[in-house]
Amino acid sequence: MATSSDFIEFVYDQVATATDSIRYRKMFGDYMVFSCDKPVLLVCDDTVYVKQIPDALAVFTAHGIAPDVGIPYGGARPHYILDIENTDLAIEMVQTLTRVLPMPKPKKKKSAPKLK
């Protein structure tokens, strides 16, 4: 079951004020939410996932939450599950991840095949 367009719009609306640059993109059948061009939320099957890093756990802990863990898709590493309906938590999570996650490495351009 893929993520519905209504759900990804709801996720976007919940975190749109977290930073100056929030967008989402359909990827691998579901969605990735980007903040300042950093991938911060993975949305699969109408569930929002957050990378398991100490800073994310600290945000959950500060809100008195012991996060559930799930696997977004087959072969993926376990991720924390974010309650996107908790707007304060979602915004703080996006702001924290935007601050601590590195920029993705630029993709190398494929060289054109050499003609003989």
Biopython code that builds the backbone (N, CA, C, O; Angstrom):
import numpy as np
from Bio.PDB.StructureBuilder import StructureBuilder

atoms = [
    (1, "MET", "N", (0.848, -1.181, 0.000)),
    (1, "MET", "CA", (0.000, 0.000, 0.000)),
    (1, "MET", "C", (0.890, 1.240, 0.000)),
    (1, "MET", "O", (1.716, 1.403, 0.898)),
    (2, "ALA", "N", (0.741, 2.086, -0.959)),
    (2, "ALA", "CA", (1.539, 3.300, -1.061)),
    (2, "ALA", "C", (0.898, 4.417, -0.238)),
    (2, "ALA", "O", (-0.251, 4.321, 0.191)),
    (3, "THR", "N", (1.663, 5.455, -0.037)),
    (3, "THR", "CA", (1.171, 6.615, 0.698)),
    (3, "THR", "C", (0.160, 7.375, -0.153)),
    (3, "THR", "O", (0.389, 7.596, -1.342)),
    (4, "SER", "N", (-0.943, 7.769, 0.443)),
    (4, "SER", "CA", (-1.967, 8.520, -0.286)),
    (4, "SER", "C", (-1.540, 9.978, -0.445)),
    (4, "SER", "O", (-0.774, 10.505, 0.361)),
    (5, "SER", "N", (-2.044, 10.613, -1.489)),
    (5, "SER", "CA", (-1.713, 12.022, -1.715)),
    (5, "SER", "C", (-2.269, 12.894, -0.589)),
    (5, "SER", "O", (-1.660, 13.904, -0.236)),
    (6, "ASP", "N", (-3.408, 12.521, -0.027)),
    (6, "ASP", "CA", (-3.963, 13.278, 1.103)),
    (6, "ASP", "C", (-3.036, 13.211, 2.309)),
    (6, "ASP", "O", (-2.850, 14.208, 3.007)),
    (7, "PHE", "N", (-2.450, 12.036, 2.558)),
    (7, "PHE", "CA", (-1.582, 11.893, 3.727)),
    (7, "PHE", "C", (-0.294, 12.695, 3.558)),
    (7, "PHE", "O", (0.132, 13.364, 4.500)),
    (8, "ILE", "N", (0.334, 12.646, 2.390)),
    (8, "ILE", "CA", (1.585, 13.398, 2.216)),
    (8, "ILE", "C", (1.313, 14.898, 2.293)),
    (8, "ILE", "O", (2.156, 15.648, 2.785)),
    (9, "GLU", "N", (0.162, 15.345, 1.820)),
    (9, "GLU", "CA", (-0.206, 16.760, 1.960)),
    (9, "GLU", "C", (-0.390, 17.122, 3.436)),
    (9, "GLU", "O", (0.006, 18.207, 3.860)),
    (10, "PHE", "N", (-0.984, 16.225, 4.216)),
    (10, "PHE", "CA", (-1.147, 16.446, 5.654)),
    (10, "PHE", "C", (0.217, 16.534, 6.332)),
    (10, "PHE", "O", (0.441, 17.415, 7.162)),
    (11, "VAL", "N", (1.131, 15.626, 5.984)),
    (11, "VAL", "CA", (2.487, 15.655, 6.544)),
    (11, "VAL", "C", (3.143, 16.991, 6.212)),
    (11, "VAL", "O", (3.721, 17.638, 7.086)),
    (12, "TYR", "N", (3.052, 17.397, 4.962)),
    (12, "TYR", "CA", (3.630, 18.675, 4.541)),
    (12, "TYR", "C", (3.037, 19.830, 5.350)),
    (12, "TYR", "O", (3.776, 20.677, 5.852)),
    (13, "ASP", "N", (1.733, 19.868, 5.477)),
    (13, "ASP", "CA", (1.074, 20.940, 6.232)),
    (13, "ASP", "C", (1.536, 20.964, 7.688)),
    (13, "ASP", "O", (1.678, 22.040, 8.267)),
    (14, "GLN", "N", (1.770, 19.810, 8.281)),
    (14, "GLN", "CA", (2.187, 19.735, 9.681)),
    (14, "GLN", "C", (3.578, 20.329, 9.896)),
    (14, "GLN", "O", (3.836, 20.920, 10.945)),
    (15, "VAL", "N", (4.480, 20.181, 8.920)),
    (15, "VAL", "CA", (5.873, 20.609, 9.127)),
    (15, "VAL", "C", (6.279, 21.791, 8.252)),
    (15, "VAL", "O", (7.443, 22.191, 8.263)),
    (16, "ALA", "N", (5.350, 22.350, 7.501)),
    (16, "ALA", "CA", (5.673, 23.413, 6.544)),
    (16, "ALA", "C", (6.326, 24.627, 7.190)),
    (16, "ALA", "O", (7.094, 25.330, 6.533)),
    (17, "THR", "N", (6.042, 24.888, 8.452)),
    (17, "THR", "CA", (6.610, 26.068, 9.115)),
    (17, "THR", "C", (7.914, 25.764, 9.848)),
    (17, "THR", "O", (8.476, 26.653, 10.487)),
    (18, "ALA", "N", (8.400, 24.546, 9.772)),
    (18, "ALA", "CA", (9.600, 24.162, 10.528)),
    (18, "ALA", "C", (10.845, 24.909, 10.054)),
    (18, "ALA", "O", (11.655, 25.344, 10.873)),
    (19, "THR", "N", (11.000, 25.058, 8.757)),
    (19, "THR", "CA", (12.140, 25.792, 8.193)),
    (19, "THR", "C", (11.648, 26.577, 6.986)),
    (19, "THR", "O", (10.481, 26.487, 6.603)),
    (20, "ASP", "N", (12.556, 27.349, 6.392)),
    (20, "ASP", "CA", (12.196, 28.164, 5.232)),
    (20, "ASP", "C", (12.000, 27.340, 3.963)),
    (20, "ASP", "O", (11.385, 27.808, 3.005)),
    (21, "SER", "N", (12.520, 26.119, 3.955)),
    (21, "SER", "CA", (12.507, 25.333, 2.722)),
    (21, "SER", "C", (12.080, 23.895, 2.996)),
    (21, "SER", "O", (12.913, 23.041, 3.299)),
    (22, "ILE", "N", (10.789, 23.636, 2.890)),
    (22, "ILE", "CA", (10.249, 22.280, 3.060)),
    (22, "ILE", "C", (9.629, 21.867, 1.730)),
    (22, "ILE", "O", (8.875, 22.624, 1.120)),
    (23, "ARG", "N", (9.955, 20.668, 1.296)),
    (23, "ARG", "CA", (9.346, 20.130, 0.082)),
    (23, "ARG", "C", (9.294, 18.619, 0.208)),
    (23, "ARG", "O", (9.950, 18.041, 1.074)),
    (24, "TYR", "N", (8.528, 17.989, -0.637)),
    (24, "TYR", "CA", (8.520, 16.531, -0.658)),
    (24, "TYR", "C", (8.634, 16.066, -2.098)),
    (24, "TYR", "O", (8.319, 16.787, -3.044)),
    (25, "ARG", "N", (9.100, 14.830, -2.224)),
    (25, "ARG", "CA", (9.321, 14.270, -3.553)),
    (25, "ARG", "C", (8.963, 12.791, -3.531)),
    (25, "ARG", "O", (9.294, 12.068, -2.591)),
    (26, "LYS", "N", (8.288, 12.363, -4.573)),
    (26, "LYS", "CA", (7.953, 10.947, -4.689)),
    (26, "LYS", "C", (9.230, 10.203, -5.066)),
    (26, "LYS", "O", (9.898, 10.530, -6.047)),
    (27, "MET", "N", (9.546, 9.195, -4.263)),
    (27, "MET", "CA", (10.749, 8.396, -4.499)),
    (27, "MET", "C", (10.443, 6.951, -4.140)),
    (27, "MET", "O", (9.707, 6.680, -3.190)),
    (28, "PHE", "N", (11.004, 6.038, -4.895)),
    (28, "PHE", "CA", (10.859, 4.597, -4.643)),
    (28, "PHE", "C", (9.436, 4.202, -4.245)),
    (28, "PHE", "O", (9.241, 3.388, -3.342)),
    (29, "GLY", "N", (8.461, 4.774, -4.916)),
    (29, "GLY", "CA", (7.072, 4.407, -4.670)),
    (29, "GLY", "C", (6.404, 5.128, -3.524)),
    (29, "GLY", "O", (5.178, 5.094, -3.414)),
    (30, "ASP", "N", (7.164, 5.779, -2.668)),
    (30, "ASP", "CA", (6.596, 6.553, -1.567)),
    (30, "ASP", "C", (7.227, 7.940, -1.581)),
    (30, "ASP", "O", (7.559, 8.443, -2.654)),
    (31, "TYR", "N", (7.402, 8.574, -0.424)),
    (31, "TYR", "CA", (7.836, 9.966, -0.413)),
    (31, "TYR", "C", (8.982, 10.215, 0.559)),
    (31, "TYR", "O", (9.130, 9.533, 1.573)),
    (32, "MET", "N", (9.791, 11.223, 0.212)),
    (32, "MET", "CA", (10.821, 11.748, 1.096)),
    (32, "MET", "C", (10.491, 13.222, 1.303)),
    (32, "MET", "O", (10.185, 13.936, 0.348)),
    (33, "VAL", "N", (10.555, 13.677, 2.561)),
    (33, "VAL", "CA", (10.355, 15.089, 2.873)),
    (33, "VAL", "C", (11.735, 15.687, 3.101)),
    (33, "VAL", "O", (12.538, 15.163, 3.873)),
    (34, "PHE", "N", (11.996, 16.804, 2.410)),
    (34, "PHE", "CA", (13.279, 17.482, 2.490)),
    (34, "PHE", "C", (13.117, 18.810, 3.216)),
    (34, "PHE", "O", (12.109, 19.500, 3.062)),
    (35, "SER", "N", (14.116, 19.153, 4.003)),
    (35, "SER", "CA", (14.191, 20.455, 4.650)),
    (35, "SER", "C", (15.555, 21.035, 4.313)),
    (35, "SER", "O", (16.585, 20.451, 4.649)),
    (36, "CYS", "N", (15.558, 22.173, 3.655)),
    (36, "CYS", "CA", (16.813, 22.794, 3.216)),
    (36, "CYS", "C", (17.649, 21.793, 2.414)),
    (36, "CYS", "O", (18.866, 21.714, 2.580)),
    (37, "ASP", "N", (16.994, 21.047, 1.560)),
    (37, "ASP", "CA", (17.596, 20.035, 0.679)),
    (37, "ASP", "C", (18.184, 18.831, 1.410)),
    (37, "ASP", "O", (18.924, 18.051, 0.812)),
    (38, "LYS", "N", (17.869, 18.670, 2.682)),
    (38, "LYS", "CA", (18.306, 17.493, 3.438)),
    (38, "LYS", "C", (17.114, 16.557, 3.622)),
    (38, "LYS", "O", (16.034, 17.007, 4.005)),
    (39, "PRO", "N", (17.291, 15.264, 3.358)),
    (39, "PRO", "CA", (16.183, 14.328, 3.563)),
    (39, "PRO", "C", (15.945, 14.103, 5.055)),
    (39, "PRO", "O", (16.804, 13.554, 5.745)),
    (40, "VAL", "N", (14.781, 14.526, 5.555)),
    (40, "VAL", "CA", (14.530, 14.456, 6.998)),
    (40, "VAL", "C", (13.441, 13.467, 7.402)),
    (40, "VAL", "O", (13.507, 12.897, 8.491)),
    (41, "LEU", "N", (12.451, 13.254, 6.556)),
    (41, "LEU", "CA", (11.360, 12.332, 6.882)),
    (41, "LEU", "C", (11.127, 11.389, 5.712)),
    (41, "LEU", "O", (11.126, 11.803, 4.552)),
    (42, "LEU", "N", (10.933, 10.134, 6.028)),
    (42, "LEU", "CA", (10.583, 9.128, 5.039)),
    (42, "LEU", "C", (9.118, 8.763, 5.275)),
    (42, "LEU", "O", (8.739, 8.417, 6.394)),
    (43, "VAL", "N", (8.304, 8.839, 4.244)),
    (43, "VAL", "CA", (6.875, 8.562, 4.386)),
    (43, "VAL", "C", (6.532, 7.358, 3.513)),
    (43, "VAL", "O", (6.554, 7.437, 2.284)),
    (44, "CYS", "N", (6.217, 6.249, 4.166)),
    (44, "CYS", "CA", (5.882, 5.000, 3.474)),
    (44, "CYS", "C", (4.590, 4.434, 4.051)),
    (44, "CYS", "O", (4.428, 4.356, 5.269)),
    (45, "ASP", "N", (3.688, 4.046, 3.185)),
    (45, "ASP", "CA", (2.434, 3.411, 3.606)),
    (45, "ASP", "C", (1.700, 4.215, 4.678)),
    (45, "ASP", "O", (1.222, 3.659, 5.667)),
    (46, "ASP", "N", (1.619, 5.519, 4.471)),
    (46, "ASP", "CA", (0.931, 6.434, 5.396)),
    (46, "ASP", "C", (1.512, 6.402, 6.812)),
    (46, "ASP", "O", (0.790, 6.585, 7.791)),
    (47, "THR", "N", (2.812, 6.169, 6.908)),
    (47, "THR", "CA", (3.536, 6.206, 8.179)),
    (47, "THR", "C", (4.774, 7.071, 7.980)),
    (47, "THR", "O", (5.428, 6.992, 6.940)),
    (48, "VAL", "N", (5.101, 7.901, 8.981)),
    (48, "VAL", "CA", (6.257, 8.790, 8.893)),
    (48, "VAL", "C", (7.402, 8.190, 9.701)),
    (48, "VAL", "O", (7.245, 7.854, 10.874)),
    (49, "TYR", "N", (8.552, 8.063, 9.053)),
    (49, "TYR", "CA", (9.728, 7.457, 9.671)),
    (49, "TYR", "C", (10.847, 8.480, 9.791)),
    (49, "TYR", "O", (10.986, 9.380, 8.963)),
    (50, "VAL", "N", (11.650, 8.315, 10.860)),
    (50, "VAL", "CA", (12.787, 9.183, 11.135)),
    (50, "VAL", "C", (14.009, 8.293, 11.342)),
    (50, "VAL", "O", (13.933, 7.250, 11.992)),
    (51, "LYS", "N", (15.120, 8.719, 10.786)),
    (51, "LYS", "CA", (16.365, 7.971, 10.939)),
    (51, "LYS", "C", (16.708, 7.808, 12.424)),
    (51, "LYS", "O", (16.541, 8.739, 13.211)),
    (52, "GLN", "N", (17.187, 6.625, 12.796)),
    (52, "GLN", "CA", (17.553, 6.368, 14.195)),
    (52, "GLN", "C", (18.933, 6.958, 14.480)),
    (52, "GLN", "O", (19.960, 6.319, 14.250)),
    (53, "ILE", "N", (18.932, 8.178, 14.978)),
    (53, "ILE", "CA", (20.169, 8.828, 15.402)),
    (53, "ILE", "C", (19.939, 9.387, 16.805)),
    (53, "ILE", "O", (18.797, 9.620, 17.201)),
    (54, "PRO", "N", (21.021, 9.604, 17.558)),
    (54, "PRO", "CA", (20.858, 10.092, 18.937)),
    (54, "PRO", "C", (20.074, 11.402, 19.043)),
    (54, "PRO", "O", (19.304, 11.582, 19.985)),
    (55, "ASP", "N", (20.259, 12.307, 18.097)),
    (55, "ASP", "CA", (19.555, 13.590, 18.162)),
    (55, "ASP", "C", (18.044, 13.414, 18.012)),
    (55, "ASP", "O", (17.271, 14.132, 18.647)),
    (56, "ALA", "N", (17.621, 12.470, 17.179)),
    (56, "ALA", "CA", (16.184, 12.196, 17.026)),
    (56, "ALA", "C", (15.624, 11.607, 18.314)),
    (56, "ALA", "O", (14.541, 11.989, 18.756)),
    (57, "LEU", "N", (16.357, 10.680, 18.911)),
    (57, "LEU", "CA", (15.912, 10.088, 20.174)),
    (57, "LEU", "C", (15.810, 11.157, 21.260)),
    (57, "LEU", "O", (14.901, 11.114, 22.089)),
    (58, "ALA", "N", (16.736, 12.112, 21.257)),
    (58, "ALA", "CA", (16.703, 13.193, 22.246)),
    (58, "ALA", "C", (15.432, 14.035, 22.108)),
    (58, "ALA", "O", (14.871, 14.475, 23.111)),
    (59, "VAL", "N", (14.979, 14.260, 20.882)),
    (59, "VAL", "CA", (13.741, 15.025, 20.669)),
    (59, "VAL", "C", (12.547, 14.251, 21.227)),
    (59, "VAL", "O", (11.703, 14.820, 21.919)),
    (60, "PHE", "N", (12.480, 12.953, 20.925)),
    (60, "PHE", "CA", (11.397, 12.138, 21.482)),
    (60, "PHE", "C", (11.433, 12.176, 23.010)),
    (60, "PHE", "O", (10.400, 12.369, 23.653)),
    (61, "THR", "N", (12.608, 11.994, 23.584)),
    (61, "THR", "CA", (12.770, 11.958, 25.038)),
    (61, "THR", "C", (12.348, 13.283, 25.671)),
    (61, "THR", "O", (11.698, 13.295, 26.716)),
    (62, "ALA", "N", (12.717, 14.401, 25.036)),
    (62, "ALA", "CA", (12.343, 15.720, 25.552)),
    (62, "ALA", "C", (10.822, 15.901, 25.586)),
    (62, "ALA", "O", (10.306, 16.687, 26.381)),
    (63, "HIS", "N", (10.119, 15.183, 24.733)),
    (63, "HIS", "CA", (8.652, 15.244, 24.700)),
    (63, "HIS", "C", (8.024, 14.127, 25.527)),
    (63, "HIS", "O", (6.806, 13.946, 25.517)),
    (64, "GLY", "N", (8.867, 13.378, 26.246)),
    (64, "GLY", "CA", (8.362, 12.299, 27.097)),
    (64, "GLY", "C", (7.832, 11.109, 26.319)),
    (64, "GLY", "O", (6.916, 10.421, 26.771)),
    (65, "ILE", "N", (8.408, 10.866, 25.150)),
    (65, "ILE", "CA", (7.923, 9.796, 24.276)),
    (65, "ILE", "C", (9.009, 8.746, 24.080)),
    (65, "ILE", "O", (10.159, 9.071, 23.785)),
    (66, "ALA", "N", (8.632, 7.493, 24.247)),
    (66, "ALA", "CA", (9.502, 6.374, 23.873)),
    (66, "ALA", "C", (9.052, 5.960, 22.472)),
    (66, "ALA", "O", (7.981, 5.372, 22.322)),
    (67, "PRO", "N", (9.851, 6.257, 21.444)),
    (67, "PRO", "CA", (9.377, 6.049, 20.075)),
    (67, "PRO", "C", (9.228, 4.580, 19.696)),
    (67, "PRO", "O", (10.002, 3.725, 20.128)),
    (68, "ASP", "N", (8.219, 4.314, 18.882)),
    (68, "ASP", "CA", (8.083, 2.997, 18.270)),
    (68, "ASP", "C", (9.115, 2.904, 17.154)),
    (68, "ASP", "O", (9.559, 3.918, 16.616)),
    (69, "VAL", "N", (9.483, 1.693, 16.820)),
    (69, "VAL", "CA", (10.452, 1.452, 15.756)),
    (69, "VAL", "C", (9.779, 0.594, 14.694)),
    (69, "VAL", "O", (9.026, -0.328, 15.006)),
    (70, "GLY", "N", (10.061, 0.910, 13.446)),
    (70, "GLY", "CA", (9.505, 0.136, 12.344)),
    (70, "GLY", "C", (10.466, 0.109, 11.175)),
    (70, "GLY", "O", (11.447, 0.852, 11.138)),
    (71, "ILE", "N", (10.174, -0.751, 10.229)),
    (71, "ILE", "CA", (10.987, -0.853, 9.016)),
    (71, "ILE", "C", (10.118, -0.349, 7.862)),
    (71, "ILE", "O", (9.082, -0.942, 7.560)),
    (72, "PRO", "N", (10.540, 0.750, 7.214)),
    (72, "PRO", "CA", (9.684, 1.377, 6.203)),
    (72, "PRO", "C", (9.423, 0.521, 4.960)),
    (72, "PRO", "O", (8.345, 0.594, 4.371)),
    (73, "TYR", "N", (10.394, -0.277, 4.569)),
    (73, "TYR", "CA", (10.233, -1.135, 3.392)),
    (73, "TYR", "C", (11.243, -2.268, 3.500)),
    (73, "TYR", "O", (12.212, -2.171, 4.254)),
    (74, "GLY", "N", (11.024, -3.320, 2.763)),
    (74, "GLY", "CA", (11.903, -4.481, 2.828)),
    (74, "GLY", "C", (13.354, -4.122, 2.543)),
    (74, "GLY", "O", (13.653, -3.446, 1.559)),
    (75, "GLY", "N", (14.246, -4.575, 3.402)),
    (75, "GLY", "CA", (15.668, -4.306, 3.240)),
    (75, "GLY", "C", (16.141, -3.019, 3.889)),
    (75, "GLY", "O", (17.343, -2.755, 3.915)),
    (76, "ALA", "N", (15.231, -2.213, 4.414)),
    (76, "ALA", "CA", (15.614, -0.946, 5.056)),
    (76, "ALA", "C", (16.043, -1.193, 6.498)),
    (76, "ALA", "O", (15.659, -2.185, 7.118)),
    (77, "ARG", "N", (16.834, -0.284, 7.008)),
    (77, "ARG", "CA", (17.206, -0.315, 8.425)),
    (77, "ARG", "C", (16.009, 0.146, 9.254)),
    (77, "ARG", "O", (15.131, 0.850, 8.755)),
    (78, "PRO", "N", (15.983, -0.259, 10.524)),
    (78, "PRO", "CA", (14.895, 0.219, 11.395)),
    (78, "PRO", "C", (14.936, 1.745, 11.539)),
    (78, "PRO", "O", (16.009, 2.349, 11.570)),
    (79, "HIS", "N", (13.771, 2.343, 11.625)),
    (79, "HIS", "CA", (13.606, 3.783, 11.805)),
    (79, "HIS", "C", (12.640, 4.020, 12.964)),
    (79, "HIS", "O", (11.830, 3.159, 13.306)),
    (80, "TYR", "N", (12.748, 5.220, 13.566)),
    (80, "TYR", "CA", (11.736, 5.626, 14.532)),
    (80, "TYR", "C", (10.469, 5.994, 13.768)),
    (80, "TYR", "O", (10.533, 6.473, 12.636)),
    (81, "ILE", "N", (9.332, 5.768, 14.388)),
    (81, "ILE", "CA", (8.053, 6.171, 13.806)),
    (81, "ILE", "C", (7.621, 7.470, 14.479)),
    (81, "ILE", "O", (7.528, 7.548, 15.704)),
    (82, "LEU", "N", (7.360, 8.486, 13.662)),
    (82, "LEU", "CA", (6.998, 9.816, 14.154)),
    (82, "LEU", "C", (5.481, 9.992, 14.116)),
    (82, "LEU", "O", (4.846, 9.761, 13.087)),
    (83, "ASP", "N", (4.909, 10.404, 15.249)),
    (83, "ASP", "CA", (3.479, 10.729, 15.303)),
    (83, "ASP", "C", (3.301, 12.107, 14.677)),
    (83, "ASP", "O", (3.479, 13.127, 15.343)),
    (84, "ILE", "N", (2.953, 12.132, 13.404)),
    (84, "ILE", "CA", (2.877, 13.387, 12.663)),
    (84, "ILE", "C", (1.728, 14.271, 13.143)),
    (84, "ILE", "O", (1.714, 15.468, 12.855)),
    (85, "GLU", "N", (0.775, 13.709, 13.863)),
    (85, "GLU", "CA", (-0.324, 14.523, 14.392)),
    (85, "GLU", "C", (0.120, 15.390, 15.567)),
    (85, "GLU", "O", (-0.571, 16.346, 15.921)),
    (86, "ASN", "N", (1.257, 15.074, 16.173)),
    (86, "ASN", "CA", (1.829, 15.884, 17.244)),
    (86, "ASN", "C", (2.672, 16.972, 16.573)),
    (86, "ASN", "O", (3.868, 16.792, 16.347)),
    (87, "THR", "N", (2.036, 18.091, 16.262)),
    (87, "THR", "CA", (2.677, 19.148, 15.480)),
    (87, "THR", "C", (3.949, 19.671, 16.126)),
    (87, "THR", "O", (4.956, 19.841, 15.439)),
    (88, "ASP", "N", (3.931, 19.931, 17.434)),
    (88, "ASP", "CA", (5.119, 20.456, 18.107)),
    (88, "ASP", "C", (6.294, 19.491, 17.977)),
    (88, "ASP", "O", (7.415, 19.910, 17.690)),
    (89, "LEU", "N", (6.041, 18.214, 18.184)),
    (89, "LEU", "CA", (7.079, 17.194, 18.051)),
    (89, "LEU", "C", (7.585, 17.133, 16.615)),
    (89, "LEU", "O", (8.795, 17.093, 16.388)),
    (90, "ALA", "N", (6.681, 17.126, 15.649)),
    (90, "ALA", "CA", (7.069, 17.017, 14.241)),
    (90, "ALA", "C", (7.925, 18.202, 13.811)),
    (90, "ALA", "O", (8.933, 18.023, 13.127)),
    (91, "ILE", "N", (7.532, 19.406, 14.204)),
    (91, "ILE", "CA", (8.299, 20.597, 13.831)),
    (91, "ILE", "C", (9.672, 20.574, 14.488)),
    (91, "ILE", "O", (10.676, 20.847, 13.829)),
    (92, "GLU", "N", (9.729, 20.254, 15.772)),
    (92, "GLU", "CA", (11.027, 20.197, 16.448)),
    (92, "GLU", "C", (11.916, 19.118, 15.834)),
    (92, "GLU", "O", (13.125, 19.311, 15.708)),
    (93, "MET", "N", (11.330, 17.995, 15.455)),
    (93, "MET", "CA", (12.107, 16.920, 14.836)),
    (93, "MET", "C", (12.715, 17.387, 13.517)),
    (93, "MET", "O", (13.900, 17.166, 13.268)),
    (94, "VAL", "N", (11.921, 18.023, 12.681)),
    (94, "VAL", "CA", (12.422, 18.507, 11.389)),
    (94, "VAL", "C", (13.507, 19.555, 11.599)),
    (94, "VAL", "O", (14.529, 19.527, 10.914)),
    (95, "GLN", "N", (13.304, 20.475, 12.533)),
    (95, "GLN", "CA", (14.317, 21.496, 12.801)),
    (95, "GLN", "C", (15.620, 20.868, 13.292)),
    (95, "GLN", "O", (16.704, 21.271, 12.870)),
    (96, "THR", "N", (15.515, 19.886, 14.178)),
    (96, "THR", "CA", (16.705, 19.217, 14.706)),
    (96, "THR", "C", (17.433, 18.461, 13.607)),
    (96, "THR", "O", (18.649, 18.587, 13.465)),
    (97, "LEU", "N", (16.701, 17.680, 12.833)),
    (97, "LEU", "CA", (17.337, 16.902, 11.769)),
    (97, "LEU", "C", (17.949, 17.806, 10.704)),
    (97, "LEU", "O", (18.996, 17.480, 10.144)),
    (98, "THR", "N", (17.314, 18.927, 10.423)),
    (98, "THR", "CA", (17.872, 19.879, 9.461)),
    (98, "THR", "C", (19.213, 20.402, 9.965)),
    (98, "THR", "O", (20.146, 20.596, 9.187)),
    (99, "ARG", "N", (19.296, 20.623, 11.247)),
    (99, "ARG", "CA", (20.524, 21.147, 11.841)),
    (99, "ARG", "C", (21.641, 20.105, 11.879)),
    (99, "ARG", "O", (22.797, 20.443, 11.624)),
    (100, "VAL", "N", (21.326, 18.852, 12.191)),
    (100, "VAL", "CA", (22.389, 17.863, 12.456)),
    (100, "VAL", "C", (22.736, 16.956, 11.279)),
    (100, "VAL", "O", (23.853, 16.441, 11.216)),
    (101, "LEU", "N", (21.816, 16.749, 10.352)),
    (101, "LEU", "CA", (22.126, 15.850, 9.242)),
    (101, "LEU", "C", (23.019, 16.546, 8.219)),
    (101, "LEU", "O", (22.860, 17.741, 7.967)),
    (102, "PRO", "N", (23.952, 15.809, 7.632)),
    (102, "PRO", "CA", (24.810, 16.408, 6.602)),
    (102, "PRO", "C", (24.046, 16.564, 5.287)),
    (102, "PRO", "O", (23.032, 15.905, 5.054)),
    (103, "MET", "N", (24.549, 17.437, 4.449)),
    (103, "MET", "CA", (23.980, 17.560, 3.108)),
    (103, "MET", "C", (24.266, 16.267, 2.354)),
    (103, "MET", "O", (25.334, 15.680, 2.530)),
    (104, "PRO", "N", (23.345, 15.816, 1.526)),
    (104, "PRO", "CA", (23.624, 14.614, 0.738)),
    (104, "PRO", "C", (24.775, 14.871, -0.228)),
    (104, "PRO", "O", (24.959, 15.984, -0.720)),
    (105, "LYS", "N", (25.536, 13.825, -0.482)),
    (105, "LYS", "CA", (26.653, 13.957, -1.417)),
    (105, "LYS", "C", (26.093, 14.150, -2.825)),
    (105, "LYS", "O", (25.125, 13.498, -3.215)),
    (106, "PRO", "N", (26.722, 15.064, -3.588)),
    (106, "PRO", "CA", (26.234, 15.259, -4.958)),
    (106, "PRO", "C", (26.486, 14.003, -5.792)),
    (106, "PRO", "O", (27.495, 13.317, -5.627)),
    (107, "LYS", "N", (25.550, 13.726, -6.681)),
    (107, "LYS", "CA", (25.708, 12.556, -7.537)),
    (107, "LYS", "C", (26.729, 12.863, -8.623)),
    (107, "LYS", "O", (26.766, 13.967, -9.167)),
    (108, "LYS", "N", (27.555, 11.871, -8.927)),
    (108, "LYS", "CA", (28.535, 12.034, -9.995)),
    (108, "LYS", "C", (27.820, 11.931, -11.332)),
    (108, "LYS", "O", (26.925, 11.108, -11.520)),
    (109, "LYS", "N", (28.235, 12.780, -12.247)),
    (109, "LYS", "CA", (27.655, 12.728, -13.579)),
    (109, "LYS", "C", (28.273, 11.560, -14.329)),
    (109, "LYS", "O", (29.477, 11.316, -14.261)),
    (110, "LYS", "N", (27.428, 10.856, -15.036)),
    (110, "LYS", "CA", (27.923, 9.745, -15.840)),
    (110, "LYS", "C", (28.555, 10.316, -17.100)),
    (110, "LYS", "O", (27.985, 11.184, -17.761)),
    (111, "SER", "N", (29.736, 9.815, -17.420)),
    (111, "SER", "CA", (30.388, 10.298, -18.630)),
    (111, "SER", "C", (29.771, 9.610, -19.842)),
    (111, "SER", "O", (29.331, 8.462, -19.775)),
    (112, "ALA", "N", (29.752, 10.323, -20.916)),
    (112, "ALA", "CA", (29.197, 9.775, -22.153)),
    (112, "ALA", "C", (30.119, 8.681, -22.669)),
    (112, "ALA", "O", (31.336, 8.775, -22.508)),
    (113, "PRO", "N", (29.565, 7.652, -23.282)),
    (113, "PRO", "CA", (30.421, 6.592, -23.815)),
    (113, "PRO", "C", (31.319, 7.137, -24.922)),
    (113, "PRO", "O", (30.912, 7.978, -25.723)),
    (114, "LYS", "N", (32.543, 6.638, -24.941)),
    (114, "LYS", "CA", (33.506, 7.098, -25.950)),
    (114, "LYS", "C", (33.204, 6.429, -27.282)),
    (114, "LYS", "O", (32.943, 5.228, -27.354)),
    (115, "LEU", "N", (33.246, 7.225, -28.314)),
    (115, "LEU", "CA", (33.031, 6.710, -29.664)),
    (115, "LEU", "C", (34.375, 6.417, -30.300)),
    (115, "LEU", "O", (35.332, 7.168, -30.113)),
    (116, "LYS", "N", (34.450, 5.345, -31.039)),
    (116, "LYS", "CA", (35.717, 4.998, -31.712)),
    (116, "LYS", "C", (35.637, 5.290, -33.171)),
    (116, "LYS", "O", (36.603, 5.064, -33.900)),
]
sb = StructureBuilder()
sb.init_structure("model")
sb.init_model(0)
sb.init_chain("A")
sb.init_seg("    ")
for serial, (resi, resn, name, xyz) in enumerate(atoms, 1):
    if name == "N":
        sb.init_residue(resn, " ", resi, " ")
    sb.init_atom(name, np.array(xyz, "f"), 0.0, 1.0, " ", f" {name:<3s}", serial, name[0])
structure = sb.get_structure()
